[in-house]
Structure formats: C-alpha cells, structure tokens
Amino acid sequence: MTVNIGFIGAGAMGEAFVSGLLKTEEYSPQTVHVHDIKEKRLLYLKEKYGIQTYEDPRELVAKCEVIVFSVKPQNIREVLSSLKDDFTEKHLIISIVAGFSIDSIYQYVSEKVSVIRAMPNTPCLIRKGVTCMAFSDNVSEAQKEIALNIMGSVGNVHILQERLLDAVTGLSGSGPAYIFLVIEALCDAGVRAGIPRDIALDLSVQTMIGSATMADITKTHPAILKDQVITPDGTTIAALHVLERAGVRVAFMDAVIAAAERSRELGTE
C-alpha cells in the first residue's frame, strides 16, 4: 500500500529514511514530502532526491496520510502544538523522538489519530540500522504494514511494548556511540603499540565488522564466540583479565541504564 509520507524535521535521520524509501522503489519522489525550518536544507533535499518540500508544515500534513516526526526532543511539544488542529483520523503519526511517549503525543492530537513510537539508530544512514516500534491501540494492520515498510527500508525492525523503548534508546539508539568509542580506543592502542594509525584504524574497524558479522550469521552466543578466541595462559585471556579488572562490562551496563534514564527524563522536560 503506497501512501504519501511526510517528514517533519529533515536532519540526518530524516534524510536516511527518505533515501531508504526511494531505494526500495515502492515510493516515488512524488509520494515523499519533507518540511524543515532551514530553507537551504529543503533546497538540498529537493535537488538531491526530487522530493516534495514545504516551508509550511501544515501544507505537508494536509497532503500526507503518514507523518514522521524527526525533530529534537526539545522542540516536539512546540511543533505538535502548532499542528494539533490539522490532524484527523486519516493520519498515522510516527515519532522517532527520543523519550517522547505515545500518551504525550495524545496530549496534542485526537485519540482517533493512530500513533506509533519508534526508536531507530544512526546506522540507518547506511541502511544497516535497527529500529524498535510500539503501537497505539487504534493502529490498523494496514498502518502497521506501512510503518514496517518505512522502518524496514533502513534496517531491521522489532516490535516491543512501549515501556521498553527507553531501554532500547539506551542500548541501540545511543549504542553506535559506544561502538565508535571502542573503535577509537582500539585504534589508539594500536598506535601506542607501534602500528601506523591508518592501519590501526582499519584493523580496529574490520575486527569490529568481522566479529559482529560472525555473531549475526552464526547466531552463536557471544560468550561462546569469545571462548573460541581464548587459549590457556594465552594473549587473549591476559587481555580479558585486564578488561574485567577495569570493570568494562559493568561500565557498559551502567552506560545503557544511564542513557535509558535520560530518555525517560527527556519525555518530561
């Protein structure tokens, strides 16, 4: 089912979905609509993708059946307030705004409007993302299929209860930053050990890619894959001993919990 899809907020994530949708060939540039407060951004997107752009978000809402909100958490209330009289029961709202609940959206729109809350991550920019979604009670099966197509255009999709989406934000939403930090640290360690930086960076990146791909393809528990690298009294167990003594495992767990808690806070600010 092809519909008109409008994006309110056209930053990197909004553009990722525009690009992903057009690459599926299920949607044409005529069915993809974008609003952003920056005119230069709209001009860039129109020239690159041939999509429909709007300076007035109300025109976009009137044209589209599906509205995707990809604005900053600090701006979502103001944007919704300005559009609250423009939504009808024909609309499906999809919000990818961190921490902003379905109930919070219903403070601004009629309960007849269907609402989906989603949390993607930045690898969506290269169509390698992962997104989790939760539905309001009135989302139809057809609307669920549309949402799955939109989110699936840039990566894997999972459906969860909404109460888990703040945790998803802490794990996969913020997760790329944790992985980039690890890559950077490994690269610096390689340089410290004498490896040229460009080679150290490639070794770090390819080790990360290869390990993640191996876990994905084999579906083997990571503890088992880790043990396959270890030999008694070898180099790997010596390194892991240092990491465990430094509390790396607990640090990652604490980081995910801190990000999840911050996501909850954003929804109340």
C-alpha positions in Angstrom: 0.0 0.0 0.0 1.7 3.2 -1.2 0.7 6.4 0.6 2.1 9.9 0.9 4.7 10.1 3.7 5.7 13.4 5.2 8.8 14.1 7.4 8.7 16.9 9.8 12.4 17.5 10.5 14.9 16.8 7.8 18.2 16.2 9.6 20.4 13.2 9.1 17.9 10.7 10.3 15.1 12.2 8.3 17.2 12.1 5.2 18.2 8.4 5.9 14.5 7.4 5.7 13.9 9.5 2.6 16.9 7.8 0.9 15.9 4.4 2.1 12.3 4.7 1.0 13.3 5.8 -2.5 15.8 2.9 -2.8 13.0 0.4 -2.2 11.3 1.7 -5.4 8.0 1.3 -3.6 7.8 5.0 -3.2 8.4 7.7 -5.8 9.7 11.2 -5.1 6.1 12.4 -5.6 5.0 10.4 -2.6 7.7 11.6 -0.2 7.3 15.0 1.4 9.6 17.0 3.8 9.4 20.0 6.0 12.3 21.7 7.8 12.8 25.1 9.3 16.0 25.5 7.2 15.4 26.6 3.6 18.8 25.5 2.5 18.2 22.1 3.8 14.9 21.8 1.9 16.6 23.0 -1.3 19.4 20.4 -0.9 16.9 17.6 -0.4 14.7 18.6 -3.3 17.7 18.9 -5.6 19.2 15.6 -4.5 16.1 13.4 -4.3 13.5 15.3 -6.3 11.0 15.0 -3.4 8.3 17.5 -2.4 9.4 20.1 0.1 7.3 22.5 2.3 8.2 25.6 4.3 4.8 25.4 6.0 4.3 22.1 7.9 0.5 22.4 7.7 0.6 22.0 4.0 2.6 18.8 4.4 0.1 17.4 7.0 -2.8 18.2 4.6 -1.1 16.3 1.8 0.1 13.2 3.6 -1.5 10.2 5.4 1.6 9.3 7.3 3.6 11.9 9.3 7.0 11.1 10.7 8.3 13.4 13.4 12.1 13.5 13.5 12.7 16.8 15.4 14.7 17.2 18.5 13.1 16.3 21.8 13.3 19.9 23.0 11.1 21.0 20.0 8.5 18.3 19.7 5.9 19.9 22.0 6.0 23.2 20.2 5.7 21.5 16.8 2.8 19.4 17.9 1.0 22.3 19.5 1.2 24.3 16.2 -0.3 21.4 14.3 -2.8 19.9 16.7 -5.8 21.1 14.7 -4.5 19.7 11.5 -4.6 16.0 12.3 -7.6 13.9 11.5 -8.5 10.2 11.9 -7.0 9.5 8.4 -3.5 10.3 9.8 -0.8 7.9 11.1 1.8 9.7 13.3 5.2 8.0 13.6 7.5 9.6 16.2 11.2 8.9 16.3 11.7 11.5 19.0 13.7 10.1 22.0 11.8 9.8 25.2 8.5 11.2 23.9 5.7 8.7 24.7 2.5 7.9 22.8 0.5 9.4 25.7 2.4 12.6 25.4 1.5 12.8 21.7 -2.1 12.3 22.6 -2.0 15.5 24.7 -1.9 17.3 21.4 -4.0 15.2 18.9 -7.3 13.4 19.0 -7.4 9.8 20.2 -8.8 9.0 16.7 -5.4 9.6 15.3 -3.1 6.5 15.1 0.3 6.8 16.7 3.5 4.8 16.6 6.6 5.5 18.6 9.8 4.2 17.1 13.5 4.3 18.0 16.0 3.9 15.1 19.7 4.4 15.3 22.3 6.2 13.1 23.4 3.2 11.0 20.1 3.8 9.3 22.1 6.3 7.3 23.8 3.3 5.5 20.7 1.1 5.7 22.3 -1.0 8.4 20.2 0.3 11.3 17.8 -1.3 13.8 14.5 0.1 14.9 12.0 -0.8 17.6 8.4 0.2 17.4 5.4 0.3 19.7 1.8 1.0 18.6 -1.2 2.8 20.0 -4.3 0.6 20.3 -6.0 2.0 17.2 -3.2 1.4 14.7 -4.7 -0.8 11.9 -2.9 -3.8 10.4 -2.5 -1.8 7.1 -0.9 1.0 9.1 1.4 -1.4 10.8 2.5 -2.8 7.4 3.2 0.8 6.2 5.3 1.5 9.3 7.2 -1.7 8.9 8.0 -0.8 5.3 9.2 2.6 6.3 11.4 1.5 9.1 12.5 -1.7 7.3 13.8 0.4 4.4 16.8 1.3 6.5 17.4 -1.9 8.5 16.0 -4.4 10.9 12.7 -3.8 12.8 11.4 -5.2 16.1 8.0 -4.6 17.7 8.1 -4.2 21.5 5.9 -2.9 24.3 6.3 0.9 24.7 7.6 0.6 28.2 10.8 -0.9 26.8 11.6 1.8 24.3 13.6 4.0 26.7 15.8 0.9 27.3 16.1 0.5 23.5 17.2 4.1 23.3 19.9 3.4 25.9 21.1 0.2 24.1 20.8 0.6 20.3 19.8 4.2 20.0 22.8 5.5 21.8 24.8 2.3 21.1 26.7 3.4 18.0 28.5 6.0 20.1 29.7 3.2 22.4 31.0 1.2 19.5 32.7 4.2 17.9 34.4 4.8 21.3 35.7 1.2 21.3 37.0 1.5 17.8 38.8 4.8 18.6 40.3 3.2 21.7 41.5 0.1 19.9 43.0 2.3 17.2 44.8 4.4 19.7 46.1 1.3 21.5 47.4 0.0 18.1 49.2 3.3 17.6 50.6 3.1 21.1 51.9 -0.4 20.3 53.7 1.0 17.2 51.2 0.3 14.4 50.7 3.2 11.8 47.4 5.0 12.5 45.7 4.2 9.2 46.5 0.5 9.5 45.5 0.5 13.2 42.2 2.1 12.3 41.5 -0.5 9.6 42.4 -3.3 11.9 40.0 -1.9 14.5 37.1 -1.3 12.2 37.5 -4.6 10.3 37.8 -6.6 13.6 34.6 -4.9 14.8 32.8 -5.6 11.5 34.0 -9.2 11.2 33.1 -10.0 14.8 29.6 -8.5 14.6 29.0 -10.3 11.3 30.2 -13.6 12.7 27.8 -13.2 15.7 24.9 -12.3 13.3 25.5 -15.1 10.8 26.2 -17.9 13.3 23.6 -16.8 15.9 26.0 -18.2 18.4 26.0 -16.7 22.0 28.8 -14.1 22.2 30.3 -15.9 25.3 30.9 -19.0 23.2 32.4 -17.0 20.3 34.7 -15.2 22.9 35.8 -18.5 24.3 36.8 -19.7 20.8 39.4 -16.9 20.7 40.9 -17.8 24.1 43.7 -20.3 24.8 45.0 -21.3 28.2 47.6 -18.8 29.5 47.4 -17.0 26.1 47.3 -13.4 25.0 43.5 -13.1 24.8 42.8 -14.3 28.4 45.6 -11.9 29.6 43.8 -9.0 27.9 40.4 -10.0 29.1 41.7 -10.2 32.6 42.7 -6.5 32.3 39.3 -5.5 30.9 37.4 -7.4 33.6 39.6 -5.9 36.4 38.9 -2.4 35.0 35.1 -3.1 35.1 34.5 -2.7 31.4 31.5 -5.0 31.4 29.8 -3.1 34.3 30.7 0.2 32.7 28.8 -0.7 29.5 25.8 -1.8 31.6 25.8 1.4 33.6 26.1 3.4 30.4 23.0 1.8 28.9 21.0 2.3 32.1 22.1 6.0 32.3 21.0 6.6 28.7 17.7 4.9 29.3 17.1 7.0 32.3 18.0 10.2 30.4 15.5 9.1 27.7 12.7 9.0 30.3 13.7 12.4 31.6 13.5 13.9 28.1 9.9 12.9 27.9 9.0 15.1 30.9 11.0 18.2 30.1 
